[in-house]
Amino acid sequence: MIRSVVIVGGGTAGWMTASYLMAAFGDRIDVTLVESPQVKRIGVGEATFSTVRHFFDYLGLDEADWLPKCAGGYKLAIRFENWSGTGEYFYHPFERLRVVDGFSIADWWLELGDRSKPFDRSCFITSALCEAKRSPRMRDGSLFASELDGPLGRSTLAEQRAQFPYAYHFDADEVARYLADFSVKRGARHILDNVQHVAQDERGWISHVRTEAHGEIAGDLFIDCTGFRGMLINQTLGTQFQSFEDVLPNNRAVALRVPREQATDMSPYTTATAMSAGWMWTIPLFRRNGTGYVYSDQFISPEEAERELRQAAAPGQEDLQANHIRMRIGRNRDSWVKNCVAIGLSSAFVEPLESTGIFFIQHGIEQLVKHFPDQRWDSDQIAAYNTRVANAVDGVKEFLVLHYKSAQRDDTPYWKEAKTRAMPAGLREKLDLSRSRLLDEETIYPYFHGFESYSWNAMNLGLGHLPRTAPPALKHLDPGNALAEFARIRSEAEEMVAALPSCYEYLAGING
Ligand SMILES: Cc1cc2nc3c(=O)[nH]c(=O)nc-3n(C[C@H](O)[C@H](O)[C@H](O)COP(=O)(O)OP(=O)(O)OC[C@H]3O[C@@H](n4cnc5c(N)ncnc54)[C@H](O)[C@@H]3O)c2cc1C
């Protein structure tokens, strides 16, 4: 029996893992988390994916309780600004495309749509909620899409059937603190100490970690949550890290926490604004915005990037402290090696575009529970875990490269180079295909990676990478149903905008 689990690292990854294991197994296992008081957490990671609610519901947490304690806000979409030309923008929402007479409403938009109105504002209702900065919840707390309301219980990503309409923005440090409290109350042991050495037995398996003040901490299973340094998985076990820099060259970021001028002016979306050598995130939390510039240092220096970020996000606020971060982009060949599983930045990271870091953590933990070992350490189970984790990361990698390939900008050396840069095998075929028709579930990256075909199409169409024509069959179909559906989308959006409170107003209510 595997009884004792030792987690090294107390960032979002460490505490999400500890809390999930406590919720799953309770006192049937012993969980110890060792966290260094000297090595700071990465301090970013504020935007999530809509599926993160499976995680919070699995823990039995109530959004109205934890969200205000973590300075949280809502995220209905990502708004992409200036990716196709200055001043243009579109939304990539958490909303599936409707289907009319067997064809996606996006196909019908290509055939019938008013091209003076962008695709996203014709085909999704979420775009209207974003434009009006609405909360997805009514004043009484009910969700605007009432059929999707209610807790999910102990379900996992694999049980996601419907598209839930929002994700969260939150302060990553506060979430770590909240989950630490949750874990410790349920019996997890928390040790604040520096791990100095990771000891291996004669087979090379990890036997214990040695700390400065608490001596040796032994365990059966070790989880590496030490961030980009990968202290256990890479530094000790020597697992190969496969870089994605050939296709995703952004290797640095600079972040600023910016007080919002008007607290009430709170957007329910993340903004990703194209910059001269990368892009900038704006993440509205309850009392401030998280902002950051993700860039490649082949094209801009850290000092220039900080200057460009300050100009765009915080003009005149020179006193704000900038956080410069080097990023390790790629994944371990295997995230589970011997008795060590890497979760979080120690496992994989594909830059923050589309906010997938916390999604990878959630996926990794769920898969760990599904493949939890016993004393046989079944190598087939370990291999299956590694394949699932690698597939999810590789799918997101392809999807992110599509953003740069389909973007219409070529006004700086960075954006020019993006057009000629290498791309993952398989993406070229998909991009060629998407010149003649929209992508569907069979033509996007074939393994679970968190994104459905609607996301791939929302990005291509939003970025201006359109099929040459609508499907010829539509010319032989009666357009009446499609026209009625466009009208329904418009009227539903108007009704929701009228009925829902602003994002700030609703959150102010639950913040007391
Ligand atoms: C620029 C940037 C932006 C991002 N934005 C997003 C986003 O919007 N959405 C999203 O989902 N994800 C995002 N991410 C990813 C997200 O930040 C991470 O997935 C998440 O914070 C998890 O980090 P972590 O816990 O793996 O590592 P860290 O936060 O780095 O934590 C490492 C932990 O290990 C401990 N440690 C290290 N060495 C030792 C030692 N010797 N002994 C004991 N403890 C030790 C540290 O004390 C710390 O507690 C972003 C990442 C970056 C770099």
The ligand as a Gaussian input file, in Angstrom:
#p B3LYP/6-31G(d) Opt

LIG

0 1
 C        4.351000      34.581000     -16.718000
 C        3.401000      33.497000     -16.319000
 C        2.037000      33.717000     -16.361000
 C        1.140000      32.702000     -16.035000
 N       -0.201000      32.911000     -16.141000
 C       -1.044000      31.884000     -15.921000
 C       -2.436000      32.048000     -16.045000
 O       -2.936000      33.133000     -16.317000
 N       -3.227000      30.975000     -15.830000
 C       -2.723000      29.761000     -15.493000
 O       -3.495000      28.824000     -15.348000
 N       -1.410000      29.600000     -15.299000
 C       -0.564000      30.613000     -15.506000
 N        0.757000      30.440000     -15.303000
 C        1.210000      29.190000     -14.729000
 C        0.992000      29.221000     -13.219000
 O        1.628000      30.354000     -12.691000
 C        1.580000      27.978000     -12.577000
 O        1.072000      26.858000     -13.243000
 C        1.183000      27.907000     -11.128000
 O        1.474000      29.086000     -10.457000
 C        1.878000      26.770000     -10.451000
 O        3.195000      27.076000     -10.134000
 P        3.986000      26.008000      -9.298000
 O        3.277000      25.767000      -8.023000
 O        4.268000      24.839000     -10.173000
 O        5.392000      26.708000      -9.033000
 P        5.818000      27.928000      -8.056000
 O        4.761000      28.914000      -7.847000
 O        7.134000      28.388000      -8.598000
 O        6.067000      27.226000      -6.658000
 C        7.241000      26.502000      -6.377000
 C        7.234000      26.112000      -4.920000
 O        8.354000      25.257000      -4.692000
 C        8.981000      25.646000      -3.486000
 N       10.385000      25.246000      -3.511000
 C       11.297000      25.462000      -4.480000
 N       12.499000      24.956000      -4.098000
 C       12.314000      24.400000      -2.896000
 C       13.162000      23.738000      -1.966000
 N       14.463000      23.542000      -2.210000
 N       12.636000      23.309000      -0.801000
 C       11.315000      23.480000      -0.515000
 N       10.469000      24.101000      -1.352000
 C       10.973000      24.561000      -2.508000
 C        8.808000      27.165000      -3.440000
 O        8.991000      27.669000      -2.126000
 C        7.370000      27.276000      -3.941000
 O        6.490000      27.089000      -2.861000
 C        1.647000      31.447000     -15.608000
 C        3.022000      31.250000     -15.507000
 C        3.902000      32.253000     -15.867000
 C        5.370000      31.987000     -15.781000

